[in-house]
Structure formats: C-alpha cells, structure tokens
Amino acid sequence: MTDDIARLAAGMADRLVARRRDLHRYPETAWTEFRTASLVAGALADAGYELRLGGEAVRRESMLGVPPAEELAAHMERAEAQWGDPALIGRMAGGLTGVVGELKCGEGPVVALRFDMDANDMDEARDDAHRPHREGFDSVNPGAMHACGHDGHVAIGLGVAEALAALRDRLNGTVRLIFQPGEEGVRGAGPMVDAGALDGVDYLLGGHIGFQARKTGQLVCGTDKFLATTKFDVTFTGVPAHAGAAPEQGRNALLAAACAALNMHAIPRHGQGGSRITVGVLNAGQARNVIPPNGLLKAESRGETTEINDYVFARAKDVAAGAAHMYGVDHAVAVVGRSASGGSDPELAARVRRIAEGMPFFEPSGIVDSVDLRGSEDFAVMLAEVRRQGGTGTYVMIGSDLASGHHSFHFDFDERSLAPGVELFVRCVFDCMTLPARVRA
C-alpha cells in the first residue's frame, strides 16, 4: 500500500506544480475565492466526491468581515472571466465559498482534512529576483497575492483527493475534505463549523507549508499554543465644526480614536499566560481646519487561552467606550474575525512522525514532534469542535525552503514539497482508518 501511495504522489508531481502556479496567478482573498472554490468543487465532483456548497458548507449568519455585496458581485464576474465555472460560482453568491467533499467507503471512522484557500490582501513583487514574476505566474489580480502558501495547500488537497479516489476500494470509513475560505483574518472556520462541516469527525488533519519548518525535508508533526484572537474595528462618530471660529461646537472623533489606541496598549498583561493587543490601523479626520467627525481604529487582541483573549478584548471595549465618553462622540465595535486557543493531540502527532520516518523525503533529524505556534490559526476552531465530540486532531508543518518570510511580497516556497505533502496526508488517512471511530452520534 505505501508503495502504491508513493507512486501515485510522485506521478502527479508536475501536475501539482502546474496547479499551484495557476492558483498563484489568480489569487482571491477572504470570501471572494469564487474561482478557486469552483475549481476545487469541479475537481472533487469529477473524482466522485459528494459535494456541499453554498449554505450547505458555510453558515451565512456566522460570517464575519464580509465584503460589500457590490464587491462580491465584481469578484464573481472576475472569477468567471478567469475560467471559473459559472454554475458552481453561482451557488456561492454572497461569499459562501467553502467547499466540502466526502468520499464514503463503508464502515469505519470519519477522517477530515482541512485546506485553506484564500490569498493575502497585498500586491506581489514585480522584479526578476522574484521567481513567480520571472517565470510568469505572479498575480494578475491587484491587491491579492498568495503570500502564505495557501495555493500550495489547495494543490496538495486536490492531489490528496485524486489519490484517495484512486484507492477508495481499500479505504474503510469516510474521507471528508474541507476547503476553507478566509483563514487570513480567522474568518472562515467558524461558519463552516456552524454549517456542520465537522459533524461526526473522528480524526482531523491540517497543516501549513513552511512557517516554522523552513527547510525542505523538515516536518513538524504537531503544533501547540495556537493563540486565541479577536479581530475588531471601532468606529467613532463625532460632530464637525470650524476649527478656528467654533471649535467648541465640534466633537473630536480623531482624539477619541487616538486616546483609545494609546490606552488599549496600556491594558495590563494577564498573569495566567501570554496576552497581546495591537492597534494596526488608525484613520481619522477630513481637513486641517475641521474638527474631525470620524475615526476608524482596526485592532486585534490575542491570548494564550481563549479566556485570556476574552479578558483583553473586554478591556479593549471598555477603553473604546471610555474614550468615546471622554470626547462626547458615539462609537461602535464590530468583530470581523475570531479564533480559539488550542493545540495538537500528541498521540496523533506521534502517528504522523512514524509515517514520516518511513518517507525518504523527510530528513530524520528534521522531524520534530511539536512546536508552539505563538500565532493564531482558525484551524483551532475546527479542532475544538472535533474534540468537543470526542475526536482528536493534529496540525503539521511541511518543511520548505522559502524565498522570503510569510506575508512578504517576495514569498515563494520550494515546490518539491508538494508531492510529499500529498503522500503524507494520504498515508495518514489510511493510518487513521485503522483506528476505531471515536465520535458517536
């Protein structure tokens, strides 16, 4: 069996690279992944998977940070112009771009794998030192770039789908492949959980190219200390007035926003674990001689545990309310993303290690049991749901030489990691299907 899996993965190496480069050239950001999702859905359907799309895959009421309707419509039109499937795209109207594919192969556990699809909100480098530009597969979509490797994740996921479909007569259980929108900004996992994408899952696998496995041939088998986070915007609404003749008639939203930004960074740290607060954007005012009537603050809280993050976010809301009261302006807080804390299950990570040790691609000295993420990833939301039901999961990092750090406009990874990524996940699925079903309806 292991030889068959290795041959299947190796045989698709060139197609994996081609698919990754196609996805890299046409990146789509959170809730606008219409082209990407339609290609995924079409490939899964062709391979014999049962599909869940639209409201079956994403709960509309749980979506956060969704672009305006006119922007979504424009992205749908662009996706069709870039050879997305119009019929499938139409089923995703409103940004419902999650895709779930299921392969039922008799009695046995339910094994789910999650692959994120979205790109970053940034422009890609346009110089010959950057391989995607030099070789002609850099982004053609302004303000969007695959700067975190999710194009590789989708390519791996579809390779896994193809290999498992070819071997379905040897599977015992159910494979569920989850292609998630909106990981950037931690927006996509919650609405998919709420739509039932993780219902009945016994074993959950996810992962990332690179990140803390920065050399080709390395592998991290489990990831711990996902930081819980809340992404939020605060709008301050004041009253404009002539700054020279009648400043007393105004209500200064700029000062309220500035006061909130400074004092959010003064929130006391938490004694039970790490905590963070960051105000990343502050926009306010209209003209130098007008009392500013508007202010916008974009911020995030983080915590080593969900409870610590909740503490920081609650204090941040208090600070915003206090600043608004001090300057006599109105304010509103909007949550645009959230994720929980969490970490991998050691027993499942140990099984990943055993599998990786049998693959020549991974250097024995480069296989690591676990690392602390010290960042946020909404895979933790899915993992928490699987654990609530009695299942287990792990998050791996597939080593790759990187041209630049993640979220850099020169980001690129070693495409030799794609085929081994497929082989690893397929072998993990077969391994999990030798285990008992843990979740009971």
C-alpha positions, 0 to 999 in steps of 0.5 A, a space after each residue: 500500500 505505501 508503495 502504491 501511495 508513493 507512486 501515485 504522489 510522485 506521478 502527479 508531481 508536475 501536475 501539482 506544480 502546474 496547479 499551484 502556479 495557476 492558483 498563484 496567478 489568480 489569487 482571491 482573498 477572504 470570501 471572494 475565492 469564487 474561482 478557486 472554490 469552483 475549481 476545487 468543487 469541479 475537481 472533487 465532483 469529477 473524482 466522485 466526491 459528494 459535494 456541499 456548497 453554498 449554505 450547505 458548507 458555510 453558515 451565512 449568519 456566522 460570517 464575519 468581515 464580509 465584503 460589500 455585496 457590490 464587491 462580491 458581485 465584481 469578484 464573481 464576474 472576475 472569477 468567471 472571466 478567469 475560467 471559473 465555472 459559472 454554475 458552481 460560482 453561482 451557488 456561492 453568491 454572497 461569499 459562501 465559498 467553502 467547499 466540502 467533499 466526502 468520499 464514503 467507503 463503508 464502515 469505519 471512522 470519519 477522517 477530515 482534512 482541512 485546506 485553506 484557500 484564500 490569498 493575502 490582501 497585498 500586491 506581489 513583487 514585480 522584479 526578476 529576483 522574484 521567481 513567480 514574476 520571472 517565470 510568469 505566474 505572479 498575480 494578475 489580480 491587484 491587491 491579492 497575492 498568495 503570500 502564505 502558501 495557501 495555493 500550495 495547500 489547495 494543490 496538495 488537497 486536490 492531489 490528496 483527493 485524486 489519490 484517495 479516489 484512486 484507492 477508495 476500494 481499500 479505504 474503510 470509513 469516510 474521507 471528508 475534505 474541507 476547503 476553507 475560505 478566509 483563514 487570513 483574518 480567522 474568518 472562515 472556520 467558524 461558519 463552516 463549523 456552524 454549517 456542520 462541516 465537522 459533524 461526526 469527525 473522528 480524526 482531523 488533519 491540517 497543516 501549513 507549508 513552511 512557517 516554522 519548518 523552513 527547510 525542505 525535508 523538515 516536518 513538524 508533526 504537531 503544533 501547540 499554543 495556537 493563540 486565541 484572537 479577536 479581530 475588531 474595528 471601532 468606529 467613532 462618530 463625532 460632530 464637525 465644526 470650524 476649527 478656528 471660529 467654533 471649535 467648541 461646537 465640534 466633537 473630536 472623533 480623531 482624539 477619541 480614536 487616538 486616546 483609545 489606541 494609546 490606552 488599549 496598549 496600556 491594558 495590563 498583561 494577564 498573569 495566567 499566560 501570554 496576552 497581546 493587543 495591537 492597534 494596526 490601523 488608525 484613520 481619522 479626520 477630513 481637513 486641517 481646519 475641521 474638527 474631525 467627525 470620524 475615526 476608524 481604529 482596526 485592532 486585534 487582541 490575542 491570548 494564550 487561552 481563549 479566556 485570556 483573549 476574552 479578558 483583553 478584548 473586554 478591556 479593549 471595549 471598555 477603553 473604546 467606550 471610555 474614550 468615546 465618553 471622554 470626547 462626547 462622540 458615539 462609537 461602535 465595535 464590530 468583530 470581523 474575525 475570531 479564533 480559539 486557543 488550542 493545540 495538537 493531540 500528541 498521540 496523533 502527532 506521534 502517528 504522523 512522525 512514524 509515517 514520516 520516518 518511513 518517507 525518504 523525503 523527510 530528513 530524520 533529524 528534521 522531524 520534530 514532534 511539536 512546536 508552539 505556534 505563538 500565532 493564531 490559526 482558525 484551524 483551532 476552531 475546527 479542532 475544538 469542535 472535533 474534540 468537543 465530540 470526542 475526536 482528536 486532531 493534529 496540525 503539521 508543518 511541511 518543511 520548505 525552503 522559502 524565498 522570503 518570510 510569510 506575508 512578504 511580497 517576495 514569498 515563494 516556497 520550494 515546490 518539491 514539497 508538494 508531492 510529499 505533502 500529498 503522500 503524507 496526508 494520504 498515508 495518514 488517512 489510511 493510518 487513521 482508518 485503522 483506528 476505531 471511530 471515536 465520535 458517536 452520534 
